[in-house]
């Protein structure tokens, strides 16, 4: 998508290229700059986005195996180290892991995107879970700085290399050691897996590139790629290996170590290299910060990239400055085209004159020939008419003398026979016929002479026309030759106009490109400002949202307190009502117990008074019975008294037991009543307290409610402003998106 192109920082000079990466499935290059990562099209080499890395310098860049994520590891030396992950399409930072005390030098994200591994001067490889961001495990095997690491494409293994040649392979999910690969005598500057995960390539400062099979860890191939040391290396998708090193060169090899191409040498140490599988181009950078892009097919350099792009306003200024000389160039070219066009137009007029002359001559000849045919036809008509007149005249010339002779003869006879009426009629008839034919002869003779004159006239016309046609034909040939000559002479004018038009078209294209470039950079300036405004609106919205949430939380605390106190009041009100009823019931019971005790006590008193009297009566009766033993009635009376005493004594004990039970019940009820009274008092006190609390919280909630309402109003307004800012950004991106697609398709 359309990302901001405003650099985080622009410096006067560049430093060594610290990281380069290419997307496995897109025409995309990522290069590390100071506090930023710049994205470029590997096809057009145009910048596509700037990803801020304010934590410092990215020392390693890795695209996820799907190409959707970009990982950067780095930081500030001896201060801070971490790895971050961006969504490549949106430019959003989606993850941060690690809290190292020194910058991260090596990092990678697993193909299944479940783990991020990082390492550096701390000599410890730390692997984090992307799901939780928590540390999954640590590897403490290395004895020196960790320079390189990479997950296998199937996410099963993790290869790590350090500064003293230590190269190990680990089980990615557990961190258990799988293989130790011994053989390098220098720092392991780079490791890279073949796409099938069966072969690991390692590049070292000892100059060697080694290939290792993963069954037993055997070194299956080794060659010295760069004198002085191989600094960077990467497996291509098709199995080739691209490298660069301290000999300043960049090379590409097959897996047998056969060099397929060496690209032009840098001016200083070549430090980082990557291969774009989508465009088959190699991208490498050196110690001075120069980054070059080459075609693998012929080794031709396509162009350069920079880790230090200019600020957008500087781009606008430079682009605007480039327009003026191009417009001047276009004006000069247009003047040249105008001059050539005028010269051509002048010659075209000459050609038009020649065409007109040729057309006139051609038309004259055609008209002449057409007229000749008409004249010949007319001459033949006149000749035929002359012949007819001549024939008729000849007949009349022959017949009229004959008629005259006949008329004269007949007249002579009539002189002899004047009285012959029939003869007279015949003579008159023949004389009349002679006269008529004589007149006809005269007329026909005149007509013949006139017709002869016409024949002579048309014969002269035909002869004149016949003589003029060769003259006209010569004129046609002459005008045709002149037209051909002038038409042939037009070619140089056409060539000059075409050449001038080509110059104008090229100049116009340059102007159009320059103007479009100015417009494009201005659009990105506007996008930068709109993104800044959007970020500010988001911050403002978040602040208002936080205030709203805090007000809601505080209000909820108050309303929850009110609800809790109201619940207590409601509960205590019910408890008081229940206790009051219970108190009433207990009071009624106590009154009943008191009355019952009074009755029982009275009966006990009477029993206690009666029993001694009855006992005395029994004693007297028994004394009398002793005096009168035979008195049966006395004996019966004495027995009855004895039974009565026994019954009353038993009744007294029962009454005493009843009194004790009733007394206990009354005391229990009194105790219960005391408890109920205490509970009522406590409930009333608690209810009063909570009623006061409800009042207090209600009073406190009012301003909080007002603040919450105001916060919601502000939040609604802030969200509206945010939506407007987002709409501006979306509209700007929509406007830029076709330009981005054209830019990406330009080459």
GUTI-41112 format. One record per residue (C-alpha): x, y, z; residue in three letters. Coordinates in steps of 0.25 Angstrom, whole numbers, padded with zeros to 4 digits, always signed. Layout:
N
XYZala;...
//
This chain:
747
+0000+0000+0000unk;+0004+0015+0000unk;+0014+0018+0011unk;+0020+0031+0016unk;+0033+0034+0009unk;+0038+0045+0019unk;+0051+0040+0024unk;+0052+0040+0040unk;+0066+0046+0038unk;+0075+0051+0027unk;+0090+0053+0029unk;+0101+0060+0021unk;+0109+0047+0019unk;+0106+0032+0019unk;+0111+0021+0027unk;+0114+0006+0024unk;+0102-0002+0019unk;+0098-0010+0031unk;+0086-0018+0026unk;+0079-0022+0012unk;+0068-0031+0010unk;+0059-0035-0002unk;+0044-0040-0001unk;+0043-0055-0005unk;+0030-0053-0013unk;+0030-0038-0017unk;+0039-0028-0024unk;+0043-0021-0011unk;+0056-0017-0005unk;+0058-0013+0009unk;+0071-0005+0013unk;+0075-0001+0027unk;+0078+0014+0030unk;+0080+0022+0042unk;+0067+0021+0051unk;+0059+0016+0039unk;+0057+0005+0028unk;+0055+0009+0014unk;+0047+0000+0005unk;+0050+0001-0010unk;+0044-0006-0023unk;+0054-0015-0028unk;+0048-0013-0042unk;+0048+0002-0043unk;+0057+0005-0031unk;+0047+0016-0027unk;+0045+0018-0012unk;+0032+0011-0007unk;+0032+0014+0008unk;+0040+0018+0020unk;+0039+0010+0033unk;+0043+0018+0046unk;+0053+0010+0055unk;+0056+0021+0066unk;+0063+0011+0074unk;+0075+0012+0066unk;+0082+0005+0055unk;+0076-0008+0049unk;+0088-0018+0048unk;+0079-0029+0041unk;+0067-0029+0033unk;+0059-0042+0029unk;+0046-0043+0022unk;+0037-0054+0027unk;+0036-0066+0018unk;+0022-0061+0013unk;+0027-0048+0010unk;+0016-0041+0018unk;+0025-0037+0030unk;+0039-0030+0031unk;+0047-0032+0043unk;+0058-0023+0048unk;+0068-0025+0059unk;+0078-0015+0064unk;+0078-0003+0074unk;+0089+0005+0081unk;+0102-0001+0084unk;+0105-0004+0098unk;+0091+0002+0102unk;+0079-0005+0096unk;+0076-0016+0086unk;+0063-0022+0081unk;+0055-0027+0069unk;+0043-0021+0063unk;+0033-0027+0052unk;+0025-0018+0043unk;+0013-0022+0034unk;+0020-0019+0020unk;+0006-0015+0014unk;+0002-0005+0024unk;+0015-0001+0030unk;+0009-0003+0044unk;+0019-0008+0055unk;+0012-0021+0060unk;+0022-0027+0069unk;+0034-0023+0078unk;+0043-0034+0085unk;+0056-0033+0093unk;+0061-0024+0103unk;+0076-0026+0101unk;+0087-0018+0108unk;+0094-0017+0095unk;+0090-0016+0080unk;+0084-0028+0073unk;+0094-0033+0062unk;+0086-0045+0057unk;+0071-0048+0057unk;+0060-0056+0049unk;+0046-0060+0050unk;+0041-0074+0047unk;+0034-0078+0035unk;+0021-0081+0043unk;+0023-0068+0050unk;+0022-0074+0063unk;+0036-0070+0068unk;+0046-0059+0067unk;+0061-0062+0070unk;+0071-0051+0073unk;+0086-0051+0078unk;+0098-0041+0079unk;+0109-0037+0088unk;+0103-0044+0100unk;+0106-0058+0094unk;+0092-0063+0097unk;+0082-0067+0087unk;+0068-0063+0092unk;+0056-0069+0085unk;+0042-0062+0088unk;+0028-0066+0085unk;+0021-0057+0076unk;+0008-0061+0082unk;+0011-0055+0095unk;+0024-0047+0093unk;+0030-0055+0105unk;+0043-0062+0105unk;+0042-0077+0100unk;+0056-0081+0103unk;+0071-0077+0103unk;+0083-0083+0097unk;+0096-0081+0104unk;+0105-0090+0096unk;+0113-0079+0089unk;+0126-0073+0095unk;+0126-0060+0087unk;+0118-0050+0080unk;+0107-0056+0071unk;+0108-0051+0057unk;+0097-0059+0050unk;+0085-0068+0051unk;+0074-0073+0043unk;+0062-0082+0044unk;+0060-0093+0034unk;+0049-0091+0023unk;+0041-0102+0030unk;+0043-0096+0044unk;+0049-0109+0049unk;+0063-0104+0051unk;+0071-0092+0056unk;+0085-0089+0051unk;+0094-0079+0059unk;+0108-0075+0057unk;+0118-0066+0065unk;+0130-0058+0064unk;+0140-0069+0067unk;+0135-0079+0057unk;+0125-0086+0066unk;+0114-0091+0057unk;+0102-0099+0063unk;+0088-0104+0059unk;+0077-0105+0069unk;+0063-0111+0069unk;+0055-0099+0067unk;+0043-0102+0076unk;+0051-0107+0088unk;+0065-0101+0087unk;+0072-0115+0088unk;+0085-0116+0081unk;+0084-0123+0068unk;+0098-0122+0061unk;+0111-0115+0063unk;+0117-0112+0050unk;+0132-0110+0051unk;+0141-0105+0040unk;+0142-0090+0040unk;+0154-0083+0045unk;+0148-0069+0045unk;+0135-0062+0049unk;+0122-0067+0044unk;+0117-0055+0037unk;+0105-0061+0030unk;+0097-0074+0030unk;+0086-0077+0020unk;+0077-0089+0017unk;+0074-0095+0004unk;+0059-0095+0001unk;+0057-0110+0004unk;+0063-0108+0018unk;+0073-0120+0015unk;+0085-0111+0013unk;+0091-0100+0021unk;+0101-0090+0015unk;+0111-0082+0024unk;+0120-0071+0020unk;+0132-0067+0029unk;+0143-0057+0030unk;+0153-0069+0027unk;+0148-0066+0012unk;+0141-0079+0011unk;+0126-0082+0008unk;+0123-0096+0013unk;+0110-0105+0010unk;+0105-0115+0021unk;+0096-0126+0020unk;+0086-0127+0031unk;+0086-0142+0033unk;+0099-0144+0040unk;+0105-0130+0039unk;+0115-0133+0028unk;+0122-0122+0020unk;+0118-0126+0006unk;+0125-0114-0001unk;+0134-0103+0002unk;+0141-0092-0006unk;+0148-0079-0004unk;+0138-0068-0009unk;+0146-0055-0005unk;+0160-0052-0002unk;+0161-0046+0012unk;+0147-0051+0016unk;+0133-0053+0012unk;+0124-0043+0019unk;+0110-0047+0014unk;+0104-0059+0007unk;+0090-0063+0003unk;+0083-0075-0004unk;+0075-0071-0016unk;+0061-0078-0018unk;+0067-0086-0030unk;+0078-0091-0022unk;+0089-0081-0026unk;+0097-0074-0015unk;+0100-0059-0016unk;+0112-0054-0007unk;+0120-0041-0005unk;+0133-0039+0003unk;+0145-0031+0007unk;+0151-0032-0007unk;+0140-0022-0011unk;+0133-0031-0021unk;+0120-0037-0021unk;+0118-0051-0028unk;+0108-0062-0031unk;+0112-0077-0030unk;+0105-0090-0033unk;+0105-0100-0021unk;+0118-0107-0027unk;+0125-0094-0024unk;+0126-0090-0039unk;+0126-0075-0040unk;+0115-0071-0050unk;+0117-0056-0050unk;+0125-0046-0043unk;+0120-0032-0042unk;+0127-0019-0043unk;+0136-0016-0031unk;+0132-0006-0020unk;+0141+0005-0016unk;+0142-0001-0002unk;+0139-0014+0005unk;+0126-0020+0001unk;+0118-0023+0013unk;+0104-0027+0010unk;+0097-0035-0001unk;+0083-0040-0005unk;+0077-0046-0018unk;+0063-0042-0022unk;+0056-0055-0027unk;+0045-0048-0034unk;+0054-0039-0043unk;+0067-0047-0043unk;+0075-0035-0038unk;+0086-0034-0028unk;+0086-0023-0018unk;+0099-0021-0010unk;+0105-0010-0001unk;+0119-0005+0003unk;+0126+0001+0015unk;+0124+0015+0009unk;+0109+0014+0009unk;+0108+0011-0006unk;+0097+0001-0011unk;+0097-0004-0025unk;+0087-0012-0033unk;+0091-0022-0044unk;+0084-0031-0054unk;+0089-0045-0052unk;+0087-0048-0067unk;+0098-0039-0072unk;+0104-0032-0060unk;+0099-0019-0064unk;+0097-0009-0053unk;+0082-0004-0053unk;+0084+0007-0043unk;+0088+0011-0029unk;+0080+0012-0016unk;+0082+0020-0003unk;+0081+0018+0012unk;+0080+0033+0014unk;+0069+0038+0005unk;+0066+0053+0004unk;+0055+0060+0012unk;+0042+0061+0004unk;+0043+0076+0003unk;+0057+0075-0002unk;+0052+0065-0013unk;+0041+0075-0017unk;+0051+0087-0018unk;+0060+0078-0026unk;+0049+0073-0035unk;+0044+0088-0037unk;+0058+0092-0040unk;+0059+0082-0051unk;+0046+0086-0058unk;+0051+0100-0062unk;+0063+0096-0071unk;+0054+0085-0077unk;+0044+0095-0080unk;+0054+0103-0087unk;+0059+0091-0094unk;+0045+0089-0099unk;+0043+0103-0103unk;+0056+0102-0112unk;+0052+0089-0117unk;+0038+0095-0120unk;+0045+0107-0128unk;+0053+0097-0136unk;+0040+0089-0139unk;+0033+0102-0143unk;+0044+0106-0152unk;+0044+0093-0159unk;+0029+0093-0160unk;+0029+0106-0166unk;+0039+0102-0176unk;+0031+0090-0179unk;+0018+0098-0180unk;+0025+0107-0190unk;+0029+0095-0199unk;+0016+0089-0197unk;+0010+0102-0203unk;+0020+0100-0215unk;+0015+0086-0216unk;+0001+0090-0216unk;+0003+0100-0227unk;+0010+0089-0235unk;-0002+0080-0232unk;-0012+0091-0236unk;-0004+0093-0249unk;-0003+0078-0252unk;-0018+0077-0249unk;-0021+0089-0258unk;-0013+0083-0269unk;-0019+0069-0267unk;-0033+0075-0267unk;-0030+0083-0279unk;-0024+0071-0286unk;-0036+0063-0282unk;-0046+0073-0286unk;-0039+0075-0299unk;-0039+0060-0302unk;-0054+0060-0298unk;-0057+0072-0307unk;-0049+0066-0318unk;-0058+0054-0318unk;-0070+0063-0317unk;-0065+0071-0329unk;-0062+0059-0337unk;-0076+0054-0334unk;-0082+0067-0338unk;-0073+0068-0351unk;-0078+0054-0355unk;-0092+0059-0352unk;-0090+0071-0361unk;-0083+0062-0372unk;-0095+0053-0372unk;-0105+0065-0373unk;-0096+0070-0384unk;-0096+0057-0391unk;-0111+0056-0390unk;-0113+0071-0395unk;-0103+0068-0406unk;-0111+0055-0411unk;-0124+0063-0410unk;-0118+0075-0417unk;-0112+0066-0428unk;-0126+0060-0430unk;-0132+0073-0431unk;-0122+0078-0440unk;-0125+0067-0449unk;-0140+0067-0448unk;-0142+0082-0449unk;-0137+0083-0463unk;-0144+0071-0467unk;-0157+0077-0461unk;-0154+0090-0468unk;-0152+0083-0481unk;-0165+0076-0478unk;-0172+0089-0475unk;-0167+0096-0487unk;-0171+0084-0496unk;-0185+0084-0490unk;-0186+0099-0491unk;-0183+0098-0506unk;-0193+0087-0508unk;-0203+0096-0500unk;-0200+0107-0510unk;-0204+0098-0521unk;-0216+0093-0513unk;-0221+0105-0505unk;-0235+0100-0504unk;-0231+0086-0498unk;-0235+0088-0483unk;-0229+0075-0479unk;-0216+0079-0485unk;-0217+0092-0479unk;-0219+0086-0465unk;-0207+0076-0468unk;-0198+0088-0473unk;-0202+0096-0460unk;-0199+0084-0451unk;-0185+0081-0457unk;-0182+0096-0458unk;-0186+0097-0443unk;-0178+0085-0439unk;-0166+0091-0447unk;-0167+0104-0439unk;-0168+0097-0426unk;-0156+0088-0429unk;-0148+0100-0434unk;-0151+0108-0422unk;-0147+0095-0414unk;-0134+0094-0422unk;-0131+0108-0419unk;-0133+0106-0404unk;-0126+0093-0404unk;-0114+0099-0411unk;-0114+0110-0401unk;-0115+0099-0389unk;-0104+0091-0396unk;-0095+0103-0396unk;-0098+0106-0382unk;-0096+0091-0378unk;-0083+0091-0386unk;-0079+0103-0378unk;-0082+0096-0365unk;-0074+0084-0369unk;-0062+0093-0373unk;-0064+0100-0359unk;-0064+0087-0351unk;-0053+0081-0359unk;-0045+0093-0355unk;-0049+0092-0341unk;-0045+0077-0341unk;-0032+0080-0347unk;-0029+0091-0337unk;-0033+0082-0325unk;-0025+0071-0331unk;-0012+0080-0332unk;-0014+0085-0318unk;-0015+0072-0311unk;+0000+0069-0312unk;+0003+0083-0307unk;-0006+0079-0295unk;+0000+0066-0293unk;+0014+0073-0292unk;+0008+0082-0282unk;+0003+0071-0274unk;+0016+0064-0274unk;+0023+0077-0271unk;+0014+0079-0259unk;+0015+0065-0254unk;+0030+0065-0255unk;+0030+0078-0247unk;+0020+0072-0237unk;+0029+0060-0235unk;+0041+0068-0233unk;+0035+0077-0223unk;+0028+0064-0216unk;+0042+0057-0215unk;+0048+0070-0210unk;+0038+0069-0198unk;+0045+0057-0192unk;+0056+0065-0185unk;+0046+0075-0180unk;+0038+0063-0174unk;+0051+0057-0168unk;+0054+0070-0162unk;+0040+0072-0156unk;+0040+0058-0151unk;+0054+0060-0145unk;+0049+0073-0138unk;+0036+0066-0134unk;+0044+0055-0128unk;+0052+0065-0120unk;+0040+0072-0116unk;+0033+0059-0112unk;+0045+0055-0104unk;+0046+0069-0097unk;+0031+0069-0094unk;+0032+0055-0088unk;+0044+0060-0080unk;+0035+0072-0075unk;+0023+0063-0073unk;+0032+0054-0065unk;+0038+0065-0057unk;+0024+0072-0054unk;+0019+0058-0050unk;+0030+0056-0041unk;+0028+0070-0035unk;+0013+0066-0033unk;+0017+0053-0028unk;+0026+0058-0017unk;+0016+0069-0013unk;+0006+0058-0012unk;+0015+0051-0002unk;+0018+0064+0005unk;+0003+0065+0007unk;+0002+0050+0011unk;+0013+0053+0021unk;+0006+0065+0027unk;-0008+0057+0027unk;-0001+0045+0034unk;+0005+0054+0044unk;-0009+0061+0046unk;-0015+0047+0047unk;-0005+0043+0057unk;-0008+0055+0065unk;-0023+0053+0064unk;-0021+0038+0069unk;-0013+0043+0080unk;-0024+0054+0084unk;-0034+0043+0082unk;-0027+0033+0091unk;-0025+0044+0102unk;-0040+0047+0101unk;-0043+0032+0101unk;-0034+0030+0113unk;-0041+0042+0120unk;-0055+0036+0116unk;-0051+0022+0121unk;-0046+0028+0134unk;-0058+0036+0136unk;-0067+0024+0132unk;-0059+0016+0142unk;-0060+0026+0153unk;-0075+0028+0150unk;-0076+0013+0150unk;-0069+0012+0163unk;-0079+0022+0169unk;-0092+0016+0162unk;-0087+0002+0167unk;-0085+0008+0181unk;-0099+0014+0180unk;-0105+0001+0175unk;-0098-0006+0186unk;-0103+0003+0197unk;-0117+0003+0191unk;-0116-0012+0191unk;-0112-0011+0206unk;-0123-0001+0209unk;-0133-0010+0202unk;-0128-0022+0209unk;-0128-0016+0223unk;-0141-0010+0221unk;-0147-0024+0218unk;-0139-0029+0230unk;-0144-0018+0239unk;-0158-0021+0234unk;-0156-0036+0237unk;-0150-0033+0250unk;-0161-0024+0254unk;-0171-0034+0251unk;-0162-0044+0259unk;-0161-0034+0270unk;-0176-0033+0271unk;-0178-0048+0270unk;-0167-0050+0281unk;-0174-0039+0290unk;-0187-0046+0288unk;-0181-0059+0292unk;-0174-0053+0304unk;-0187-0047+0309unk;-0193-0061+0307unk;-0182-0067+0315unk;-0183-0057+0326unk;-0198-0059+0327unk;-0196-0074+0327unk;-0185-0073+0338unk;-0194-0064+0346unk;-0205-0075+0346unk;-0195-0086+0348unk;-0189-0079+0360unk;-0203-0077+0366unk;-0206-0092+0364unk;-0192-0096+0370unk;-0195-0086+0382unk;-0209-0093+0384unk;-0203-0107+0383unk;-0192-0103+0392unk;-0202-0098+0402unk;-0212-0110+0400unk;-0202-0121+0401unk;-0197-0119+0415unk;-0212-0118+0419unk;-0215-0130+0412unk;-0203-0137+0418unk;-0208-0133+0432unk;-0222-0138+0428unk;-0216-0151+0424unk;-0208-0152+0437unk;-0220-0149+0445unk;-0228-0159+0437unk;-0218-0169+0439unk;-0217-0166+0454unk;-0232-0168+0454unk;-0232-0180+0446unk;-0221-0186+0456unk;-0232-0183+0467unk;-0243-0189+0458unk;-0236-0199+0449unk;-0249-0206+0446unk;-0256-0193+0441unk;-0256-0196+0426unk;-0261-0183+0422unk;-0250-0176+0430unk;-0240-0185+0423unk;-0246-0181+0409unk;-0245-0167+0413unk;-0231-0168+0418unk;-0227-0175+0405unk;-0234-0165+0396unk;-0227-0153+0404unk;-0213-0161+0402unk;-0216-0162+0387unk;-0220-0147+0386unk;-0207-0144+0393unk;-0199-0152+0384unk;-0207-0146+0372unk;-0205-0132+0377unk;-0190-0135+0379unk;-0188-0140+0365unk;-0197-0129+0360unk;-0188-0119+0367unk;-0175-0125+0361unk;-0182-0124+0348unk;-0186-0110+0350unk;-0171-0106+0354unk;-0166-0113+0342unk;-0176-0106+0333unk;-0172-0093+0340unk;-0158-0096+0338unk;-0160-0099+0323unk;-0169-0087+0321unk;-0159-0078+0328unk;-0148-0083+0319unk;-0157-0081+0307unk;-0160-0067+0312unk;-0145-0064+0315unk;-0141-0070+0301unk;-0151-0061+0295unk;-0146-0049+0303unk;-0132-0053+0298unk;-0137-0054+0284unk;-0145-0041+0286unk;-0132-0034+0291unk;-0125-0040+0278unk;-0136-0035+0269unk;-0135-0021+0276unk;-0120-0021+0274unk;-0121-0026+0260unk;-0132-0015+0257unk;-0123-0005+0263unk;-0111-0010+0255unk;-0119-0011+0242unk;-0125+0003+0245unk;-0111+0009+0247unk;-0105+0002+0235unk;-0117+0006+0227unk;-0115+0020+0231unk;-0100+0019+0228unk;-0103+0014+0214unk;-0115+0024+0212unk;-0104+0035+0215unk;-0095+0027+0206unk;-0105+0027+0195unk;-0107+0042+0197unk;-0092+0045+0197unk;-0089+0036+0185unk;-0101+0042+0177unk;-0095+0056+0180unk;-0081+0052+0176unk;-0086+0044+0164unk;-0093+0057+0158unk;-0080+0064+0154unk;-0074+0051+0150unk;-0086+0048+0141unk;-0085+0062+0135unk;-0070+0060+0133unk;-0073+0046+0127unk;-0084+0053+0118unk;-0074+0064+0114unk;-0063+0053+0111unk;-0073+0045+0102unk;-0076+0058+0095unk;-0061+0061+0093unk;-0059+0047+0089unk;-0070+0047+0079unk;-0063+0060+0073unk;-0049+0054+0074unk;-0054+0042+0067unk;-0061+0051+0056unk;-0048+0058+0055unk;-0040+0045+0054unk;-0050+0040+0043unk;-0048+0053+0035unk;-0033+0051+0036unk;-0033+0037+0033unk;-0042+0040+0021unk;-0032+0050+0016unk;-0021+0040+0017unk;-0029+0029+0010unk;-0033+0039-0001unk;-0018+0043-0003unk;-0014+0028-0003unk;-0025+0025-0013unk;-0019+0037-0022unk;-0005+0032-0020unk;-0008+0017-0022unk;-0009+0018-0037unk;+0004+0026-0038unk;+0010+0015-0029unk;+0005+0004-0039unk;+0010+0012-0051unk;+0023+0014-0044unk;+0024-0001-0041unk;+0021-0004-0055unk;+0030+0007-0062unk;+0041-0003-0065unk;
//
